[in-house]
Amino acid sequence: MSTEKFIAFMVLIGAIATLIKKLSDQIKWLKRWSWHISVLVGTIGVIIASVNFLGDEPPPPLTEDATNLVVQKVVEEATIPIAQGIVNLEERVDSGFKSLENMIQERVASDIEDNTIRDSLRTLAEWLAQFAETAMDSGLVAIGLGRYSEALTHLHYAVLAAQNDSSKAEAYFYCGAAYGLWAVELSTSGNTDSSKALFKLAVSSNDSTLAYKHDDHVSWYNRGNALARIDLHEEAVASNDSALEYKHDLHEAWYNRSYSLYKLGRYEDAIASLDSALAYKQDKQKAWYNRAVNLFILGRLAEALTSVDSALKYAPDHSPAIELREIILNEMKK
C-alpha cells in the first residue's frame, strides 16, 4: 500500500468514526451501538494497516542446503492460498466498511431496523475471526520454516484480531514459542545479548497466555525454561512448580526444575526433583547423569557411581558420563 493510499484509508476510518459520533448524538438507537461500532472499525483499521506496512520487510533467508530448500518450496506453495485469503479478506472488510457507512447514512432518511446494524456487526466480526485464523496459520508455517521474525508479525496480527480469550491465549502461546526458538537459535550461534532479550519477550508472551488461561501447564513450563536461560532460577523453579501443579507427571518440568535448583546450590532438592523426573521417565539419560553430578558434589560417591552407570546404560558413548565415572572411581580409591 502506498503512502497516498494509506492516508486515504486513514481518512476513511476517521470519517466513519466522526460520522458515528455525530449521528449517535442525534439518533437514540445508534447510541447503543456507537461504542461497539467504533471499536470494531478501529481494530480492523489497525490490522489492515499493519498487514500492508509491517509486512513489507522480506523474511530472513533460510540456510542454503538441499533439505531446507525442499521444505521451503513445499511450505511456500502451501502459503499461497493463505496469502490470497488475506487479500480477499481485506477486500471484504473494505466492502463491509462502505456498506456500514452507507447504511448509517441511509438511517437518517429511512427507518432501518436495529437488526440490520446488528447483522452487519456480526458479519464484520466473522470476517475478523477469519483474519485471525489466517494470520495464525501463516505464523505457524513461518515457525516451521525457522522464519521467526515473519512468524511473530503474523502472530501479533492474530492477537489483534482475536475475538475471544481462548484465541488470544493461543496466539500469545505461539508468540512465546517463536521468541523462545529464535532465542535458542541466537544463543547457539553465540549472540548472547540478543538471545537474552528474546527470552525475556518469551517470558512476557507466556505471561500474556497465562492471563487468559492460568492453568496452561505448557506455558508455565515454557516460561520456566526461558527464565532459567536468563539466570532467574528462583523464578524458574516457581514457574515449573506451577506447571507441575496442573500436570504432576510432566517429567520435563521436574528435570528443568532440578537444573535451576542445582544452579542455586540446592543439591539435595535437585536430586529429589531428578528422582521425580525419573519416576515418570526412567530412561531419561541426562537425568541420571545430572543426578550423579549432584551426588558427587555432596560426596555421596557410591550413589553417584550407581547413577552414572545408569546414565551409561542408556547412552554408552556419553563422554561426560564416562569421564565422571573415572573421577568417581579415583575419588573412591583415596
Secondary structure by P-SEA (a helix, b strand, c coil): ccaaaaaaaaaaaaaaaaaaaaaaaccaaaaacaaaaaaaaaaaaaaaaaaacccccccccccccaaaaaaaaaaaaaaaaaaaaaaaaaaaaaaaaaaaaaaaaaaacccccaaaaaaaaaaaaaaaaaaaaaaaaaaaaaaaacaaaaaaaaaaaaaaacccaaaaaaaaaaaaaaaaaaaaaaaaacaaaaaaaaaaaaaaaaaaaaaacccaaaaaaaaaaaaaaacaaaaaaaaaaaaaaacccaaaaaaaaaaaaaaacaaaaaaaaaaaaaaacccaaaaaaaaaaaaaaacaaaaaaaaaaaaaaacccaaaaaaaaaaaaaaaac
